[in-house]
Amino acid sequence: MVLLFCACRKCASTSIEKAIQPFCNINFSGHPKLKHINAQLFSETIFSAHKKLLPNVEIESFSLIRDPLERMESRYRYKTRDEIKKPESSKSSKLHRWHELQ
């Protein structure tokens, strides 16, 4: 059996990768374009190659997702922090208008 971790942005993927890395035979991480490939590209490339090379080995996969509302609030806090040089760009965003309605 092969265990596949599907990383989602902003969902502790780096921490999870560090925890499971000692147990990995193959690790597609590092560069974000490689780490966060979409499902279609994964299926067309990596998954199809795996099925051809190891047809009798099953793939078990897992992923973590974050509460969408909490993720949006976290992004709002990040974008409106004092260190940002141009806070007016965040103030006019849809996220800022949404937060004002809450």
N, C-alpha and C positions, 0 to 999 in steps of 0.2 A: 504494500500500500504506500502511496505517496500522499503526503499532507501538503495542501496548498493554502497559503495565507493570502487572501485577497485584500490588499491595503486600500483603505479609503482615506482621502485627505482629511487632515485635522481630526483624526479619530485614534490617536495613540499608536499609529502604525510604526513609527520609529522605535518606540519602546518595546512593542511586541516583537519587532524584528530582532532587536538586541537580545531579547530573552530567548528566542527560539534559534538564533543563529548557530550556537554550538551543535545543534542537532540537524542542521541543514546540509544536504549534499549539493544542492544548487540554490543559489540566492540571486534573484533578480532585484537588486536594490541599488541604492546610491543615487544615480541620476534620476530626477523625477519623471522624465519621459519613459524611462524603463520601469521604474517602480510603479507608476500609475498608468499602465496601459489599459485601454478600455477592453471590455469583454469580447467584442468582436475581433479585435486584433489578437488578443490572447488565444481565442478559439482557432483562428486561422493560422497562427504560427506555432506557438508553444504547445498548445493542446494537441493539434494535429500531428506535430512531430513526435510528441510523447506516445500517442496512439500507434504510430507507425513503428517506433523503436521498441516500445514495451507494451504490446497489445494486451497482455494478460495482467497488467498491473493497474489497479484501480486508483483513482484520484479522489481523495476526500478533501473538501475545501471548507474554509471558515473565513469569516470576516466580522468586523465589528462596525456598527454604525452608531452614530451619535444622535441624541434627541434633536430633531430639527430646530425646535424653538430655542433650546439651550445653545445650539451651535450659532444661530442667528444673533442671539444676545451677546455671545462671546465675540463674534465678529464686530458687532456694533461697539462694544467696549474697546476692542483693539483699535478700530478705525477712528474713534473719537478721543483717544488718549492724548494727554498734554504734549507728548513728545513729537506728534505729527506737526510738520511745519506749515501745512496748508489745511487747517481744520475746516475751512469753509467748503472744501470739496466734499467732505463727509456730511456736513450739515445739510447739504442740498440733495443728498442721496435718498433713494426710495427707502433704504433701511432706516435712515433717521426719521423720515416721515412716519414709517410704520411704528417705530419705537415711541414716538410722541402720542400715538393713538392708544397705547397700552396703559 
